[in-house]
Amino acid sequence: MKCNSCQWMAITLLVLPMVVCNEFAKLNLNPNSPTEVPPSTLLTNSLRSISNVLGAIHPGFYVQHLAETQYTANSRYQQVYFSFNGWYTGALADLEHIIDLNTDKSTRSDALAGGSNNNQIAVARILKVYFFSIITDRWGPVPYSQALQGRANFRPAYDDQESIYQDFFRELEQAVRQIEIEGGLNGDILFYGDMNRWIRFANSLRMVLALRLSEVDPASAQAEFITAWEAGVIGDGEDIKYPFLAETQNQNPWFSYFITRTDFAISETLVNYMKPLNDPRLVVYADPAPNYGEVMGMPYGIAGAGDIPNAEISFPGYPAVRGQDAPLAILSRAQILFSLAEAAHREWIEADQESLYYRAIGASLHQWEVYDEAAFQTYITQPGVKWESAKAMELIANQKWVALYMQGYEAWAEWRRLNLPTLVPAPDALNASRQIPVRQGFPTSERDLNGANYEAAIQVLGGEDGLDTKVWWDR
């Protein structure tokens, strides 16, 4: 005979799912009610997801900014399939809900607690482009126009990347026009309601994304780039950084990684490029190796990494990179200036490419707080850094690669677009081709739950869902 406590446990286990379902049903009676989830909270939640972008490890391995110290499967390209589901159910769902709350006539008045309806919608549109740009640059064709519809469509079709990019430009342009400078915005932990900064962020993002098309659609790339630039981008000293805090709930992800483990070191590839040039950034990019008193890179992509003692390698710098509240760049002024230097080189704009190139290097030194005028002048006059018109793209790409340290997805996208700098694949690579990945595979859940659209997307890619299949703009 069962004891009373066991009987109650059995009843509880049966009833609990019903209670939970009933509670969800209550929440879903009016999913647009701002009294349940204020739009300001949704905005804060979505902005906090930027930390996941800045803390991504795989792109840092692909561009050889970082190397693994013990378990090296990630830097040897073992993983093929990656999930994008969390983005759709997390940040993107929050942003879509903000738009719904501020659009629906029954909720838009209450939503004014988060700022003007137009400002909330505009910022949600800008952030959707930001997150979707990360997603499509990883996977290529993805659910986009039919995504985020909830129960209305559990099996969304995939949009091709060209169409997605075209919509990015429309969305960013319209969002900027929608912004009301004095309209206010609550829950904004990035710019604290400064709508002028949101405008410059949107234009800067548009400019960066336009450059992505340089090899596949140069005419459109030039037109979008110029329009964005002329509309106003971030200026000197205006690096857009995520404001991490010295508390557990919003701390720098790289601080989190090192609380109990030491899995990631600065790559020997990056150190071997920076050290001979006495690059001032190296001392903040990484800590000295204890056995040597100077920065020492970790050999990249090798099977026996665990045989190298931690005392002989350098970890990402503390506190500049992995301090608990160390801010990390979402989009930097150096990025903008390198992009402008390239645009000048391509004759898209009338500007001095050499001057822009040097200013970009200087902006990167300022970003990492190591700028010294004498050291800067010494640095830029060295062979390998000093401007040479015949090597313009190589110089710009190499220096941009250095400047994009800890901006893994952007560095990976730029390396794929330009095929610069020249990187040698992991010597003990585990993927079939043994080449550096240029894409990540779709989540296996899509094959199982959205099979027809998954198969159509693979055909758009040319029939192969793998690490070697190039996305649309990587041609």
Rosetta blueprint (number, residue, H / E / L):
1 M L
2 K L
3 C L
4 N H
5 S H
6 C H
7 Q H
8 W H
9 M H
10 A H
11 I H
12 T H
13 L H
14 L H
15 V H
16 L H
17 P H
18 M H
19 V H
20 V H
21 C H
22 N H
23 E H
24 F H
25 A H
26 K H
27 L H
28 N H
29 L L
30 N L
31 P L
32 N L
33 S L
34 P L
35 T L
36 E L
37 V L
38 P L
39 P H
40 S H
41 T H
42 L H
43 L H
44 T H
45 N H
46 S H
47 L H
48 R H
49 S L
50 I H
51 S H
52 N H
53 V H
54 L H
55 G L
56 A L
57 I L
58 H H
59 P H
60 G H
61 F H
62 Y H
63 V L
64 Q L
65 H L
66 L E
67 A E
68 E E
69 T L
70 Q L
71 Y L
72 T L
73 A L
74 N H
75 S H
76 R H
77 Y L
78 Q L
79 Q L
80 V L
81 Y E
82 F L
83 S L
84 F L
85 N H
86 G H
87 W H
88 Y H
89 T H
90 G L
91 A H
92 L H
93 A H
94 D H
95 L H
96 E H
97 H H
98 I H
99 I H
100 D H
101 L H
102 N H
103 T H
104 D L
105 K L
106 S L
107 T L
108 R L
109 S L
110 D H
111 A H
112 L H
113 A H
114 G H
115 G E
116 S L
117 N H
118 N H
119 N H
120 Q H
121 I H
122 A H
123 V H
124 A H
125 R H
126 I H
127 L H
128 K H
129 V H
130 Y H
131 F H
132 F H
133 S H
134 I H
135 I H
136 T H
137 D H
138 R H
139 W H
140 G L
141 P L
142 V E
143 P E
144 Y L
145 S L
146 Q L
147 A L
148 L L
149 Q L
150 G H
151 R H
152 A H
153 N L
154 F L
155 R L
156 P L
157 A L
158 Y E
159 D E
160 D L
161 Q H
162 E H
163 S H
164 I H
165 Y H
166 Q H
167 D H
168 F H
169 F H
170 R H
171 E H
172 L H
173 E H
174 Q H
175 A H
176 V H
177 R H
178 Q H
179 I L
180 E L
181 I L
182 E L
183 G L
184 G L
185 L E
186 N L
187 G L
188 D L
189 I L
190 L L
191 F L
192 Y L
193 G L
194 D L
195 M H
196 N H
197 R H
198 W H
199 I H
200 R H
201 F H
202 A H
203 N H
204 S H
205 L H
206 R H
207 M H
208 V H
209 L H
210 A H
211 L H
212 R L
213 L L
214 S L
215 E L
216 V L
217 D L
218 P H
219 A H
220 S H
221 A H
222 Q H
223 A H
224 E H
225 F H
226 I H
227 T H
228 A H
229 W H
230 E H
231 A H
232 G L
233 V L
234 I L
235 G L
236 D L
237 G L
238 E L
239 D L
240 I E
241 K E
242 Y E
243 P L
244 F L
245 L L
246 A L
247 E L
248 T H
249 Q H
250 N H
251 Q L
252 N L
253 P H
254 W H
255 F H
256 S H
257 Y H
258 F L
259 I L
260 T L
261 R L
262 T L
263 D L
264 F E
265 A E
266 I E
267 S E
268 E H
269 T H
270 L H
271 V H
272 N H
273 Y H
274 M H
275 K H
276 P H
277 L H
278 N L
279 D L
280 P L
281 R L
282 L H
283 V H
284 V H
285 Y H
286 A E
287 D L
288 P L
289 A E
290 P L
291 N L
292 Y L
293 G L
294 E E
295 V L
296 M L
297 G L
298 M E
299 P L
300 Y L
301 G L
302 I L
303 A L
304 G L
305 A H
306 G H
307 D H
308 I L
309 P L
310 N H
311 A H
312 E H
313 I L
314 S L
315 F L
316 P E
317 G L
318 Y L
319 P L
320 A L
321 V L
322 R L
323 G L
324 Q L
325 D L
326 A L
327 P L
328 L E
329 A E
330 I E
331 L E
332 S L
333 R H
334 A H
335 Q H
336 I H
337 L H
338 F H
339 S H
340 L H
341 A H
342 E H
343 A H
344 A H
345 H H
346 R L
347 E L
348 W L
349 I L
350 E L
351 A L
352 D L
353 Q H
354 E H
355 S H
356 L H
357 Y H
358 Y H
359 R H
360 A H
361 I H
362 G H
363 A H
364 S H
365 L H
366 H H
367 Q H
368 W L
369 E L
370 V L
371 Y L
372 D L
373 E H
374 A H
375 A H
376 F H
377 Q H
378 T H
379 Y H
380 I H
381 T L
382 Q L
383 P L
384 G L
385 V L
386 K L
387 W L
388 E L
389 S H
390 A H
391 K H
392 A H
393 M H
394 E H
395 L H
396 I H
397 A H
398 N H
399 Q H
400 K H
401 W H
402 V H
403 A H
404 L L
405 Y L
406 M L
407 Q L
408 G H
409 Y H
410 E H
411 A H
412 W H
413 A H
414 E H
415 W H
416 R H
417 R H
418 L H
419 N L
420 L L
421 P L
422 T L
423 L L
424 V L
425 P L
426 A L
427 P L
428 D L
429 A L
430 L L
431 N L
432 A L
433 S L
434 R L
435 Q L
436 I L
437 P L
438 V L
439 R L
440 Q L
441 G E
442 F L
443 P L
444 T H
445 S H
446 E H
447 R H
448 D H
449 L H
450 N L
451 G H
452 A H
453 N H
454 Y H
455 E H
456 A H
457 A H
458 I H
459 Q H
460 V H
461 L L
462 G L
463 G L
464 E L
465 D L
466 G L
467 L L
468 D L
469 T L
470 K L
471 V L
472 W L
473 W L
474 D L
475 R L
